[in-house]
Amino acid sequence: MKRFEKLAELQALVGQQIGLSEWIEVDQRRIDQFADATGDHQWIHVDPVRAAAGPFKTTIAHGFLTLSLLPEMFASAFEVGDTRMGVNYGLNRVRFPAPVPVGSRLRGSFKLLAYEVLDGGAQLTIEVTMEREGSAKPVCVAESLTRRYV
């Protein structure tokens, strides 16, 4: 995990990678819990027998499940010492270039695209590229907007 003592340090790092998360395993239990929480029980996600005969030969994670791993990835990628609060401000773009088969391990790489000074903090535009262990193609690329307050 990278640590920055002050939020203002990030301003000079626009265009650079500012963190790399720990690996997160996406197992069937997590997929099933997400399906229960969202009501999305499509067979490709929750029926291993039917999915074995499907296009991916196994169940795959929901795209929105993959996206929902962002907070956990943020938490292990970097921290800012003088930040008292951070809020999710939204997303500009999200793409899911490749599926996430059950049992995959994912991690996120965080590149700072923009730093905008706010009263009491800053808005960060961060490109997150989620990779799947053993795959050359990312499983999610998202532009995340987060506001950090000191």
PyMOL commands that place a pseudoatom at each C-alpha (Angstrom):
pseudoatom trace, name=CA, resn=MET, resi=1, chain=A, elem=C, hetatm=0, pos=[0.000, 0.000, 0.000]
pseudoatom trace, name=CA, resn=LYS, resi=2, chain=A, elem=C, hetatm=0, pos=[1.222, 3.464, -0.847]
pseudoatom trace, name=CA, resn=ARG, resi=3, chain=A, elem=C, hetatm=0, pos=[0.883, 6.132, 1.784]
pseudoatom trace, name=CA, resn=PHE, resi=4, chain=A, elem=C, hetatm=0, pos=[0.745, 9.839, 1.135]
pseudoatom trace, name=CA, resn=GLU, resi=5, chain=A, elem=C, hetatm=0, pos=[1.082, 12.053, 4.201]
pseudoatom trace, name=CA, resn=LYS, resi=6, chain=A, elem=C, hetatm=0, pos=[-0.852, 14.954, 2.695]
pseudoatom trace, name=CA, resn=LEU, resi=7, chain=A, elem=C, hetatm=0, pos=[-3.645, 15.102, 0.110]
pseudoatom trace, name=CA, resn=ALA, resi=8, chain=A, elem=C, hetatm=0, pos=[-1.853, 17.976, -1.644]
pseudoatom trace, name=CA, resn=GLU, resi=9, chain=A, elem=C, hetatm=0, pos=[1.022, 15.589, -2.532]
pseudoatom trace, name=CA, resn=LEU, resi=10, chain=A, elem=C, hetatm=0, pos=[-1.250, 13.943, -5.083]
pseudoatom trace, name=CA, resn=GLN, resi=11, chain=A, elem=C, hetatm=0, pos=[-1.555, 17.111, -7.176]
pseudoatom trace, name=CA, resn=ALA, resi=12, chain=A, elem=C, hetatm=0, pos=[1.944, 16.591, -8.573]
pseudoatom trace, name=CA, resn=LEU, resi=13, chain=A, elem=C, hetatm=0, pos=[1.152, 12.967, -9.474]
pseudoatom trace, name=CA, resn=VAL, resi=14, chain=A, elem=C, hetatm=0, pos=[-1.505, 13.563, -12.150]
pseudoatom trace, name=CA, resn=GLY, resi=15, chain=A, elem=C, hetatm=0, pos=[-0.868, 11.088, -14.966]
pseudoatom trace, name=CA, resn=GLN, resi=16, chain=A, elem=C, hetatm=0, pos=[0.891, 8.585, -12.691]
pseudoatom trace, name=CA, resn=GLN, resi=17, chain=A, elem=C, hetatm=0, pos=[-0.026, 5.357, -10.940]
pseudoatom trace, name=CA, resn=ILE, resi=18, chain=A, elem=C, hetatm=0, pos=[-0.766, 6.074, -7.277]
pseudoatom trace, name=CA, resn=GLY, resi=19, chain=A, elem=C, hetatm=0, pos=[-1.544, 2.592, -6.021]
pseudoatom trace, name=CA, resn=LEU, resi=20, chain=A, elem=C, hetatm=0, pos=[-2.032, -1.117, -6.643]
pseudoatom trace, name=CA, resn=SER, resi=21, chain=A, elem=C, hetatm=0, pos=[-4.533, -3.070, -4.577]
pseudoatom trace, name=CA, resn=GLU, resi=22, chain=A, elem=C, hetatm=0, pos=[-4.242, -6.452, -2.943]
pseudoatom trace, name=CA, resn=TRP, resi=23, chain=A, elem=C, hetatm=0, pos=[-5.699, -9.462, -4.771]
pseudoatom trace, name=CA, resn=ILE, resi=24, chain=A, elem=C, hetatm=0, pos=[-9.367, -10.267, -4.133]
pseudoatom trace, name=CA, resn=GLU, resi=25, chain=A, elem=C, hetatm=0, pos=[-10.796, -13.733, -4.834]
pseudoatom trace, name=CA, resn=VAL, resi=26, chain=A, elem=C, hetatm=0, pos=[-14.231, -13.892, -6.430]
pseudoatom trace, name=CA, resn=ASP, resi=27, chain=A, elem=C, hetatm=0, pos=[-15.716, -17.169, -5.243]
pseudoatom trace, name=CA, resn=GLN, resi=28, chain=A, elem=C, hetatm=0, pos=[-19.208, -18.586, -5.768]
pseudoatom trace, name=CA, resn=ARG, resi=29, chain=A, elem=C, hetatm=0, pos=[-20.311, -17.529, -2.290]
pseudoatom trace, name=CA, resn=ARG, resi=30, chain=A, elem=C, hetatm=0, pos=[-19.560, -13.883, -3.097]
pseudoatom trace, name=CA, resn=ILE, resi=31, chain=A, elem=C, hetatm=0, pos=[-21.371, -14.184, -6.443]
pseudoatom trace, name=CA, resn=ASP, resi=32, chain=A, elem=C, hetatm=0, pos=[-24.423, -15.781, -4.783]
pseudoatom trace, name=CA, resn=GLN, resi=33, chain=A, elem=C, hetatm=0, pos=[-24.510, -13.123, -2.059]
pseudoatom trace, name=CA, resn=PHE, resi=34, chain=A, elem=C, hetatm=0, pos=[-24.380, -10.385, -4.684]
pseudoatom trace, name=CA, resn=ALA, resi=35, chain=A, elem=C, hetatm=0, pos=[-27.202, -12.077, -6.596]
pseudoatom trace, name=CA, resn=ASP, resi=36, chain=A, elem=C, hetatm=0, pos=[-29.285, -12.188, -3.403]
pseudoatom trace, name=CA, resn=ALA, resi=37, chain=A, elem=C, hetatm=0, pos=[-28.538, -8.536, -2.601]
pseudoatom trace, name=CA, resn=THR, resi=38, chain=A, elem=C, hetatm=0, pos=[-29.449, -7.295, -6.089]
pseudoatom trace, name=CA, resn=GLY, resi=39, chain=A, elem=C, hetatm=0, pos=[-32.081, -9.790, -7.206]
pseudoatom trace, name=CA, resn=ASP, resi=40, chain=A, elem=C, hetatm=0, pos=[-29.998, -10.672, -10.280]
pseudoatom trace, name=CA, resn=HIS, resi=41, chain=A, elem=C, hetatm=0, pos=[-30.136, -14.487, -10.302]
pseudoatom trace, name=CA, resn=GLN, resi=42, chain=A, elem=C, hetatm=0, pos=[-29.341, -15.033, -13.979]
pseudoatom trace, name=CA, resn=TRP, resi=43, chain=A, elem=C, hetatm=0, pos=[-28.123, -18.611, -14.466]
pseudoatom trace, name=CA, resn=ILE, resi=44, chain=A, elem=C, hetatm=0, pos=[-24.750, -17.533, -15.880]
pseudoatom trace, name=CA, resn=HIS, resi=45, chain=A, elem=C, hetatm=0, pos=[-23.949, -16.288, -12.364]
pseudoatom trace, name=CA, resn=VAL, resi=46, chain=A, elem=C, hetatm=0, pos=[-25.650, -18.704, -9.963]
pseudoatom trace, name=CA, resn=ASP, resi=47, chain=A, elem=C, hetatm=0, pos=[-26.208, -22.069, -11.655]
pseudoatom trace, name=CA, resn=PRO, resi=48, chain=A, elem=C, hetatm=0, pos=[-22.862, -23.914, -11.946]
pseudoatom trace, name=CA, resn=VAL, resi=49, chain=A, elem=C, hetatm=0, pos=[-24.405, -26.900, -13.753]
pseudoatom trace, name=CA, resn=ARG, resi=50, chain=A, elem=C, hetatm=0, pos=[-26.119, -24.850, -16.448]
pseudoatom trace, name=CA, resn=ALA, resi=51, chain=A, elem=C, hetatm=0, pos=[-23.152, -22.447, -16.693]
pseudoatom trace, name=CA, resn=ALA, resi=52, chain=A, elem=C, hetatm=0, pos=[-20.795, -25.384, -17.329]
pseudoatom trace, name=CA, resn=ALA, resi=53, chain=A, elem=C, hetatm=0, pos=[-22.584, -25.866, -20.664]
pseudoatom trace, name=CA, resn=GLY, resi=54, chain=A, elem=C, hetatm=0, pos=[-22.613, -22.116, -21.374]
pseudoatom trace, name=CA, resn=PRO, resi=55, chain=A, elem=C, hetatm=0, pos=[-20.179, -19.889, -23.242]
pseudoatom trace, name=CA, resn=PHE, resi=56, chain=A, elem=C, hetatm=0, pos=[-17.706, -19.511, -20.345]
pseudoatom trace, name=CA, resn=LYS, resi=57, chain=A, elem=C, hetatm=0, pos=[-17.879, -23.134, -19.097]
pseudoatom trace, name=CA, resn=THR, resi=58, chain=A, elem=C, hetatm=0, pos=[-18.400, -21.914, -15.529]
pseudoatom trace, name=CA, resn=THR, resi=59, chain=A, elem=C, hetatm=0, pos=[-20.272, -19.256, -13.611]
pseudoatom trace, name=CA, resn=ILE, resi=60, chain=A, elem=C, hetatm=0, pos=[-19.061, -15.685, -13.952]
pseudoatom trace, name=CA, resn=ALA, resi=61, chain=A, elem=C, hetatm=0, pos=[-19.332, -12.673, -11.666]
pseudoatom trace, name=CA, resn=HIS, resi=62, chain=A, elem=C, hetatm=0, pos=[-21.848, -9.958, -12.401]
pseudoatom trace, name=CA, resn=GLY, resi=63, chain=A, elem=C, hetatm=0, pos=[-20.300, -6.873, -13.978]
pseudoatom trace, name=CA, resn=PHE, resi=64, chain=A, elem=C, hetatm=0, pos=[-21.724, -4.778, -11.168]
pseudoatom trace, name=CA, resn=LEU, resi=65, chain=A, elem=C, hetatm=0, pos=[-20.209, -7.156, -8.611]
pseudoatom trace, name=CA, resn=THR, resi=66, chain=A, elem=C, hetatm=0, pos=[-16.839, -6.561, -10.218]
pseudoatom trace, name=CA, resn=LEU, resi=67, chain=A, elem=C, hetatm=0, pos=[-17.432, -2.811, -10.049]
pseudoatom trace, name=CA, resn=SER, resi=68, chain=A, elem=C, hetatm=0, pos=[-18.567, -3.064, -6.417]
pseudoatom trace, name=CA, resn=LEU, resi=69, chain=A, elem=C, hetatm=0, pos=[-15.085, -4.288, -5.463]
pseudoatom trace, name=CA, resn=LEU, resi=70, chain=A, elem=C, hetatm=0, pos=[-13.749, -0.754, -5.999]
pseudoatom trace, name=CA, resn=PRO, resi=71, chain=A, elem=C, hetatm=0, pos=[-14.035, 0.341, -2.339]
pseudoatom trace, name=CA, resn=GLU, resi=72, chain=A, elem=C, hetatm=0, pos=[-12.149, -2.734, -1.123]
pseudoatom trace, name=CA, resn=MET, resi=73, chain=A, elem=C, hetatm=0, pos=[-9.489, -2.186, -3.762]
pseudoatom trace, name=CA, resn=PHE, resi=74, chain=A, elem=C, hetatm=0, pos=[-9.172, 1.519, -2.944]
pseudoatom trace, name=CA, resn=ALA, resi=75, chain=A, elem=C, hetatm=0, pos=[-8.704, 0.640, 0.735]
pseudoatom trace, name=CA, resn=SER, resi=76, chain=A, elem=C, hetatm=0, pos=[-5.698, -1.593, 0.059]
pseudoatom trace, name=CA, resn=ALA, resi=77, chain=A, elem=C, hetatm=0, pos=[-4.099, 0.460, -2.751]
pseudoatom trace, name=CA, resn=PHE, resi=78, chain=A, elem=C, hetatm=0, pos=[-3.295, 3.775, -1.094]
pseudoatom trace, name=CA, resn=GLU, resi=79, chain=A, elem=C, hetatm=0, pos=[-4.082, 5.994, 1.835]
pseudoatom trace, name=CA, resn=VAL, resi=80, chain=A, elem=C, hetatm=0, pos=[-3.781, 9.691, 2.526]
pseudoatom trace, name=CA, resn=GLY, resi=81, chain=A, elem=C, hetatm=0, pos=[-2.718, 10.597, 6.056]
pseudoatom trace, name=CA, resn=ASP, resi=82, chain=A, elem=C, hetatm=0, pos=[-4.426, 13.949, 6.472]
pseudoatom trace, name=CA, resn=THR, resi=83, chain=A, elem=C, hetatm=0, pos=[-7.752, 12.919, 4.940]
pseudoatom trace, name=CA, resn=ARG, resi=84, chain=A, elem=C, hetatm=0, pos=[-10.569, 12.790, 7.497]
pseudoatom trace, name=CA, resn=MET, resi=85, chain=A, elem=C, hetatm=0, pos=[-13.246, 11.653, 5.051]
pseudoatom trace, name=CA, resn=GLY, resi=86, chain=A, elem=C, hetatm=0, pos=[-13.655, 10.388, 1.512]
pseudoatom trace, name=CA, resn=VAL, resi=87, chain=A, elem=C, hetatm=0, pos=[-16.842, 10.108, -0.515]
pseudoatom trace, name=CA, resn=ASN, resi=88, chain=A, elem=C, hetatm=0, pos=[-17.678, 8.400, -3.759]
pseudoatom trace, name=CA, resn=TYR, resi=89, chain=A, elem=C, hetatm=0, pos=[-18.769, 11.165, -6.161]
pseudoatom trace, name=CA, resn=GLY, resi=90, chain=A, elem=C, hetatm=0, pos=[-19.559, 8.893, -9.115]
pseudoatom trace, name=CA, resn=LEU, resi=91, chain=A, elem=C, hetatm=0, pos=[-18.164, 7.409, -12.285]
pseudoatom trace, name=CA, resn=ASN, resi=92, chain=A, elem=C, hetatm=0, pos=[-17.474, 8.858, -15.714]
pseudoatom trace, name=CA, resn=ARG, resi=93, chain=A, elem=C, hetatm=0, pos=[-16.976, 5.643, -17.667]
pseudoatom trace, name=CA, resn=VAL, resi=94, chain=A, elem=C, hetatm=0, pos=[-17.166, 1.941, -16.936]
pseudoatom trace, name=CA, resn=ARG, resi=95, chain=A, elem=C, hetatm=0, pos=[-16.361, -0.955, -19.258]
pseudoatom trace, name=CA, resn=PHE, resi=96, chain=A, elem=C, hetatm=0, pos=[-16.148, -4.714, -18.685]
pseudoatom trace, name=CA, resn=PRO, resi=97, chain=A, elem=C, hetatm=0, pos=[-13.761, -5.935, -21.433]
pseudoatom trace, name=CA, resn=ALA, resi=98, chain=A, elem=C, hetatm=0, pos=[-13.530, -9.517, -20.138]
pseudoatom trace, name=CA, resn=PRO, resi=99, chain=A, elem=C, hetatm=0, pos=[-15.554, -11.862, -17.893]
pseudoatom trace, name=CA, resn=VAL, resi=100, chain=A, elem=C, hetatm=0, pos=[-14.649, -12.837, -14.333]
pseudoatom trace, name=CA, resn=PRO, resi=101, chain=A, elem=C, hetatm=0, pos=[-14.954, -16.640, -14.013]
pseudoatom trace, name=CA, resn=VAL, resi=102, chain=A, elem=C, hetatm=0, pos=[-15.662, -18.002, -10.545]
pseudoatom trace, name=CA, resn=GLY, resi=103, chain=A, elem=C, hetatm=0, pos=[-12.431, -18.485, -8.604]
pseudoatom trace, name=CA, resn=SER, resi=104, chain=A, elem=C, hetatm=0, pos=[-10.689, -15.544, -10.271]
pseudoatom trace, name=CA, resn=ARG, resi=105, chain=A, elem=C, hetatm=0, pos=[-8.347, -13.270, -8.382]
pseudoatom trace, name=CA, resn=LEU, resi=106, chain=A, elem=C, hetatm=0, pos=[-8.600, -9.575, -9.198]
pseudoatom trace, name=CA, resn=ARG, resi=107, chain=A, elem=C, hetatm=0, pos=[-6.651, -6.477, -8.308]
pseudoatom trace, name=CA, resn=GLY, resi=108, chain=A, elem=C, hetatm=0, pos=[-6.868, -2.823, -9.254]
pseudoatom trace, name=CA, resn=SER, resi=109, chain=A, elem=C, hetatm=0, pos=[-4.279, -0.413, -10.544]
pseudoatom trace, name=CA, resn=PHE, resi=110, chain=A, elem=C, hetatm=0, pos=[-5.025, 3.246, -9.786]
pseudoatom trace, name=CA, resn=LYS, resi=111, chain=A, elem=C, hetatm=0, pos=[-3.882, 6.057, -12.078]
pseudoatom trace, name=CA, resn=LEU, resi=112, chain=A, elem=C, hetatm=0, pos=[-4.588, 9.661, -11.099]
pseudoatom trace, name=CA, resn=LEU, resi=113, chain=A, elem=C, hetatm=0, pos=[-6.114, 11.471, -14.086]
pseudoatom trace, name=CA, resn=ALA, resi=114, chain=A, elem=C, hetatm=0, pos=[-7.075, 14.775, -12.469]
pseudoatom trace, name=CA, resn=TYR, resi=115, chain=A, elem=C, hetatm=0, pos=[-6.810, 16.664, -9.197]
pseudoatom trace, name=CA, resn=GLU, resi=116, chain=A, elem=C, hetatm=0, pos=[-9.292, 19.481, -8.610]
pseudoatom trace, name=CA, resn=VAL, resi=117, chain=A, elem=C, hetatm=0, pos=[-8.983, 21.630, -5.497]
pseudoatom trace, name=CA, resn=LEU, resi=118, chain=A, elem=C, hetatm=0, pos=[-12.211, 21.904, -3.474]
pseudoatom trace, name=CA, resn=ASP, resi=119, chain=A, elem=C, hetatm=0, pos=[-13.022, 23.909, -0.395]
pseudoatom trace, name=CA, resn=GLY, resi=120, chain=A, elem=C, hetatm=0, pos=[-11.557, 21.724, 2.344]
pseudoatom trace, name=CA, resn=GLY, resi=121, chain=A, elem=C, hetatm=0, pos=[-10.169, 19.042, 0.058]
pseudoatom trace, name=CA, resn=ALA, resi=122, chain=A, elem=C, hetatm=0, pos=[-9.904, 17.790, -3.492]
pseudoatom trace, name=CA, resn=GLN, resi=123, chain=A, elem=C, hetatm=0, pos=[-11.773, 15.853, -6.133]
pseudoatom trace, name=CA, resn=LEU, resi=124, chain=A, elem=C, hetatm=0, pos=[-9.708, 13.065, -7.644]
pseudoatom trace, name=CA, resn=THR, resi=125, chain=A, elem=C, hetatm=0, pos=[-10.444, 11.514, -11.018]
pseudoatom trace, name=CA, resn=ILE, resi=126, chain=A, elem=C, hetatm=0, pos=[-8.867, 8.075, -10.960]
pseudoatom trace, name=CA, resn=GLU, resi=127, chain=A, elem=C, hetatm=0, pos=[-8.699, 5.495, -13.714]
pseudoatom trace, name=CA, resn=VAL, resi=128, chain=A, elem=C, hetatm=0, pos=[-9.001, 2.049, -12.183]
pseudoatom trace, name=CA, resn=THR, resi=129, chain=A, elem=C, hetatm=0, pos=[-7.941, -0.912, -14.268]
pseudoatom trace, name=CA, resn=MET, resi=130, chain=A, elem=C, hetatm=0, pos=[-8.918, -4.246, -12.749]
pseudoatom trace, name=CA, resn=GLU, resi=131, chain=A, elem=C, hetatm=0, pos=[-6.869, -7.179, -13.865]
pseudoatom trace, name=CA, resn=ARG, resi=132, chain=A, elem=C, hetatm=0, pos=[-7.578, -10.879, -13.523]
pseudoatom trace, name=CA, resn=GLU, resi=133, chain=A, elem=C, hetatm=0, pos=[-4.619, -12.997, -12.478]
pseudoatom trace, name=CA, resn=GLY, resi=134, chain=A, elem=C, hetatm=0, pos=[-3.317, -14.899, -15.508]
pseudoatom trace, name=CA, resn=SER, resi=135, chain=A, elem=C, hetatm=0, pos=[-5.199, -12.833, -18.094]
pseudoatom trace, name=CA, resn=ALA, resi=136, chain=A, elem=C, hetatm=0, pos=[-3.788, -10.171, -20.395]
pseudoatom trace, name=CA, resn=LYS, resi=137, chain=A, elem=C, hetatm=0, pos=[-7.148, -8.425, -20.806]
pseudoatom trace, name=CA, resn=PRO, resi=138, chain=A, elem=C, hetatm=0, pos=[-8.609, -6.285, -17.998]
pseudoatom trace, name=CA, resn=VAL, resi=139, chain=A, elem=C, hetatm=0, pos=[-11.975, -7.259, -16.533]
pseudoatom trace, name=CA, resn=CYS, resi=140, chain=A, elem=C, hetatm=0, pos=[-13.027, -3.698, -15.705]
pseudoatom trace, name=CA, resn=VAL, resi=141, chain=A, elem=C, hetatm=0, pos=[-11.819, -0.230, -16.588]
pseudoatom trace, name=CA, resn=ALA, resi=142, chain=A, elem=C, hetatm=0, pos=[-13.551, 2.576, -14.718]
pseudoatom trace, name=CA, resn=GLU, resi=143, chain=A, elem=C, hetatm=0, pos=[-13.047, 6.283, -14.223]
pseudoatom trace, name=CA, resn=SER, resi=144, chain=A, elem=C, hetatm=0, pos=[-13.883, 6.956, -10.587]
pseudoatom trace, name=CA, resn=LEU, resi=145, chain=A, elem=C, hetatm=0, pos=[-14.534, 10.345, -9.013]
pseudoatom trace, name=CA, resn=THR, resi=146, chain=A, elem=C, hetatm=0, pos=[-13.775, 10.588, -5.331]
pseudoatom trace, name=CA, resn=ARG, resi=147, chain=A, elem=C, hetatm=0, pos=[-13.780, 13.552, -3.023]
pseudoatom trace, name=CA, resn=ARG, resi=148, chain=A, elem=C, hetatm=0, pos=[-11.327, 13.639, -0.143]
pseudoatom trace, name=CA, resn=TYR, resi=149, chain=A, elem=C, hetatm=0, pos=[-11.579, 16.119, 2.705]
pseudoatom trace, name=CA, resn=VAL, resi=150, chain=A, elem=C, hetatm=0, pos=[-8.843, 17.172, 5.149]
for i in range(1, 150): cmd.bond("trace and resi %d" % i, "trace and resi %d" % (i + 1))
show_as sticks, trace
zoom trace
